[in-house]
Amino acid sequence: MITANPKLLLYVEPQNPKLEKTVEDELTAKMRGWMKLAKEGPRYHGVHTNPDGYSSQSCDYMLPTGHQTHSLCVHYLANHRSEIPEAELEKVKRLPSPGFTLDTCIPKDPTEKIKFYGDPMIDMEILKCALGKLNVLLHQKGEDKPTRQKGMAELRKPWQKAIRGPAIPNAASMDELEAQWRAGLVPPVAR
């Protein structure tokens, strides 16, 4: 079972048969919606079969929010809810609704403030998208590479200040901070 890494969702291994009554609620619907938008990740050699006979596909799935999950995540929420740790359910609760897009958080004018969601994984994706858009905009204006890099560094500053805190005192750069998130060393931001 993997629960400490904020980017991984519902990596649990149910030991019991599925529940008699399927749980169809907001969390199940939310995860089902996100799985429709998910992209296949790398393929593996083999699958996982749970106690009630359902087998996973041989790959993980990447959600547009930056989270990673697997093909049985909706089945586990609906049929093995009692075996899912509260920490995993909290991760699903923190996900925005599947209609959420990064573009809604990024202003058309790069001088305006970015609207961050409040979850480290999602906010990192918002920042990457904003930096990419700014880079394209500056490139279209004919700015040279050092000027583009300076503009992107300016965009990072207020966001970097906002997320610094006791949980990440040693993050010297955005790249280091992202590496800490990807490794699961930074806990999600409480909302």
Residue, then its C-alpha position, 0 to 999 in steps of 0.5 A: m500500500i502506498t499512501a505517503n506520496p501525494k502524487l499517487l492515488l488509491y494504490v491499495e491492495p484490498q484483501n476482502p471480497k467486494l462490498e455487498k452494496t456498491v458505494e456510488d457517491e461524489l468520490t466515486a463519480k469524481m474519480r470516474g470522471w477523472m479516469k475518462l480524462a486520464k492518459e495511459g502511462p508506461r506499460y508493465h509486464g503483468v497485472h494485479t488481480n484482486p480477491d474478487g477476480y478483477s484484474s488491472q491493466s498493465c499500466d498506470y494512468m496519469l490524470p491531468t492534475g499530475h496525479q498517478t493512479h491505476s485502472l482499478c481505482v474506481h472499482y476500489l472506491a465503489n467496491h472496497r471503500s472500507e479498506i481504503p485508508e482515510a489518507e487516500l480518501e482525503k487525496v480524492k476529496r482534494l481533487p477538483s471536479p473533473g471539469f477543472t482545467l489548468d487554463t481557468c487558473i492562468p490569466k491571458d495577461p501574464t502580469e495578472k496573478i495566477k489562481f492556484y488551487g491549493d494542492p501541491m500537485i495541481d499547483m505545480e501543474i498550473l505553474k508549469c502551464a503558466l511558465g510554458k505560456l509565458n515562454v511562448l508569449l515572450h518568444q512570439k514577442g521576439e525576446d531572447k532566451p535570457t530575457r525569457q528566463k528572467g520573465m519566467a523567474e519573476l513569475r515563479k517568485p510570488w508563488q515560491k514565496a507563498i508555498r515556502g514554509p516549515a514543511i520545505p525549508n531546504a528547497a533552494s529552487m523551484d526545481e528542487l521543490e518539484a523534486q521534493w513533491r515528486a518524491g512525496l517529501v512535501p505533504p499536501v497543502a491543507r485547504 
